Each structure stands twice: as structure tokens, then as C-alpha cells.
Amino acid sequence: MSSSGAETAARPDLIKLLQDRARRHHHLLKYFLIGGLASAIDVLLFMALFNLFGTSALFAHSISVPTSVVFSFLVNARHNFKTNDHMLLRLCSFVVVCALGYLVGYGVILAATSTGFSANIGKLESLPVVFVVQYLLNSRITFRKAAP
């Protein structure tokens, strides 16, 4: 078999492998997409408040994060983890996890500004760190399927 024939034969295997991984990690992928939208809401609102309206970084962060939290909870509960039971308890858990993310995020912003970077750069740097922490906690605690 020629090398191009071997490459063609390997493509379906690669596609099958990627599809299998996507199925196994569908919650992570959806969480990432929803988180991307929530992060866009967070960052755009933060930058508008901080840059256009001249608020402090803390004030802008304090408005942008809760707004994106409510969006993320509602969309994840309904469309990703498909949960509709114990919603108040799940919301409380989600808020606690997000509060942890809030503190971590503001810590990264403070670290960035104390080392000469702008609050905007700190905000962007905080996103992947907060994503990992919050996904692990929310997928295992907040949106865990209730025992029958």
C-alpha cells in the first residue's frame, strides 16, 4: 500500500477516535463553549465598565463576574448537564464554586497589576485558571446526578 493509501486508511481511524473522545468528554466540551460565552460576557462587561465608564477594577470585576455566573449556571443546568432537580441547592453550590473562581480571578488581576501588567491582561490571564478549577468542582459536585 502506498503512503497516501496508508494515510487515507488512517483518517477514518483518527475521525473515529476524535468522535469517541468527543462523546466521552461532551460535558467538558459543552462546558468549554458555554464558559467561552460566559467569559466573553464577563470580559466585555469588565472592559466596558473599567475602560469606558472609569470604574475601579474591583467594581468592574464585581459586576461582570456575577452576570456571567447567572448566564453560565442557567445554560449549563439546562443544556449541558440537563438537570432540573434541586435547582436552589445546585445554584448555591455553583455560586460557592464561582466565588472561589472570583477570588482566584481577582488574585491573578492583583498579581498582574503588581508586576506592571494592566488589569486587562490580568483578567485575561485569570480565565484558564478559573476554568479548570470551576469545571472540576461543578462537574463533580454542582451538576452531579442525584442518587435515586
N, C-alpha and C positions, 0 to 999 in steps of 0.2 A: 504494500500500500504506500502511495506517495505521501510526502509530508503534508501536503494540502488535504489529502484524504483523511489522514490521521487527525488533523486539526478540525475538519468538518465532523468527524465522528465524535470528537471530544466536546464539541459545542453543546449537543443535547445533554450530555452528562453535566456540564457546567450549568446549563439552564435549569436542569432538574435539581441540582444541588442548591442553586440560589433560590428556587421556588420552595424547596423543602425548608431551608433556613428561614425564609420569609414567613412561612406558615408557623414554624416553631416560635418565632420571635415577633408575631404580629402585634402583640400588645406593645412591645418596645418600639416598633416602627410607627404605630399609630400615636403612641405617647410622644415620640420624637416630633412627628408632624404637628400634633396639637400643641406641643411645647414650643415649636417654632412659631406658630401663630401667636401663642400667648407671649412669647419673648418679643415678637415684633410689636405687639400692643404695648408691652412693658417698656421697651427701649424707645419707641416713638413717643409715647406719652412722657417718659422721663426726659428725653431730649427737648421736647416741646416746652415742658414746664421749666426745665433748667436753663435752656438756651434762649427761648423766645420770651418767656414770662419772667425770667430772672429769679426764680425761686432758689432756695438752697438745694444742694444735692440731697440732703436728708428729706426735705419736704417732697421733692420730686419723686424720690425713691418710695416714700411712704404713700404716695398716691398711685404710682404706676404699678407697684407690686400687688396690692390688693385687687386692683382692677383686673390684672391678668390672672390672678388666682381664681377669682369667681368664674371667669371665662373658662379657664382650664378645668376646674372641677366639673362644671356642668357638661362640657363637651366630653371629657374623659368618662364620666359616670354613664352618660347616655350612649355614646357612640363607640367607645373603646372597650371598657370593661363591662358594659351593658348591665349595670347594677341599678336597682331602683328600690332596694330594701335598706333599712337602717340609714336613710339618707342624712338625717341630722347627725348621727354618730360618725358617719363617713365624712361629712363636711367638717366636723370638729377635728377629726384625725388629719384631714387634708390641710386644714388651717394650721395645725401644730407643725406638720411637716413643712408647710410653706413658711411659717415663722422661723424655723430653723434655716431654711433657704434664704429668707430675708436677712438674718443675722450674718450668715456666711457671705451673702452678696454685698452687704454693706461693709463687712470686714475687708473684702477684696477691693472695694472702692476706696476705703481709707488707706489700705496698703499702697494702692496705685498713686493716690494723691500725695502720700507722704514720701514717695520715692520720685516725685517730679512728673508723674504722668497726670493726664487730665481725668476728671471724674468720668467722662465719657468712655475713655479707654478702660478704666476700672470696671465700669458697668459691663462692657463687652467681655472683658476677661472673666467676670464672675459667672457668666451664663453656663459654660460647660461644667464647671464645678458644681453649681447648684443643680443642674440637670441630673447628673449621676446620683447625687445624694437623694434627691427627691424621687427619682424613678425607683430606686431600690426600696425606699421606705413606703411609697404609695402603692407599688405593685404587690408588696408583701404584707402590708398592713391595711391601708385605707380601702383598697378595692379587692381585697381577698374575699373569695366567695364564702358566704356564711355557711356554717355547718347546718345540715338539715335537722 
